Amino acid sequence: MVMAEPLLAVRGLSVAYAGVPAVRGIDLDVARGEVVALVGANGAGKTTILSAISGTVGFGGGRIGAGRVLLEGQDVTGRPAHRLVALGLSHVPEGREILARLTVAENLDLGAYQRSDRAAVAADVEVVYERFPILGQRRHQLAGSLSGGEQQMLAISRGLLGRPRLLLLDEPSLGLAPQAVRAVFEEVDRIRRAGTTVLLVEQNARQALALADRGYVLETGSIVLAGTGAELSRNERVIDAYLGLPPELGANAAG
C-alpha cells in the first residue's frame, strides 16, 4: 500500500541558539486533516520547532543547523515567513502577539494581507464576527482592550484569514481561565472538522492529547515518544511526567 505524502514533513531538524543546541535531529509528519500535538516540558524545544517550520526562528536568534522542512514535498527550509504564508502555512505564536494598539478589525485585516480576493476576505471576516459576536461588537475597539480569551480567539481568527492549509498553534490556552480554555479547544476541533490541518503545541497535555489524532513527546530537544493521542494518554511515562491523575481521581485523592 502506497502511503500518502504528508502535508508537512520535518526531517533531521536541528536548531541552535548562540551555538547551544535547542532541538536535535527532529523527524515528524503531519498528514492532511490531522491535529498533531507536541507535548513536553518548558524548554523542551516545542516552540523552536514551530518557529523553524514557520520561518520565524531567526527572529529569536536561532539558526537551523541541519535538516529539512517539507510542505507537500516542497523543501521550504529557512524560507521567510511571508513566503510560507503565501504557500498556505499560518503560525499563531505563543502569547498571541496581537497588535494591541490596532483595532480588532485592523488585526483581522492583517491576517489576510497576502490575499487579493477582497470580497471573499470581507465575507470571511463576517464569518468571524458571526462565530465570535464579541469581536464583531468590538471591531472598532483597540485589540488590547479584549480579555485574554477574546484576544486568543482574535489571534486564531487572524491566522485563519490567510486560509491556511496548515495552522501552527503555540500554547493557545496559556494563561486563560478554564472557560476560555474550553472555548479554545472547541475552536481547534472546529478548525480540524472544517478541513484545516493543525500542529499544536500545548501546555495542557491532557486536553491536547484527547483532541489530537497523533502526538510527539519532546524531552531536551529530542523526540522520545510518538503515537496516537489515545496511546500517549495511556503511556505510563507520559502520565507520570505530564498528565498526573485524572481530574476526578485527583479530587478523590485530595479528599
Secondary structure, 3 states (H helix, E strand, C coil): CCCCCCCEEEEEEEEEECCEEEEEEEEEEECCCCEEEEEECCCCCHHHHHHHHHCCHHHHCEEEEEEEEEECCEECCCCCHHHHHHCCEEEECCCCCCCCCCEHHHHHHHHCCCCCCHHHHHHHHHHHHHHCHHHHHCCCCEHHHCCHHHHHHHHHHHHHCCCCCEEEEECCCCCCCHHHHHHHHHHHHHHHHCCCEEEEECCCHHHHHHHCCEEEEEECCEEEEEEEHHHHHHCHHHHHHHHCCCHHHHHHHHC
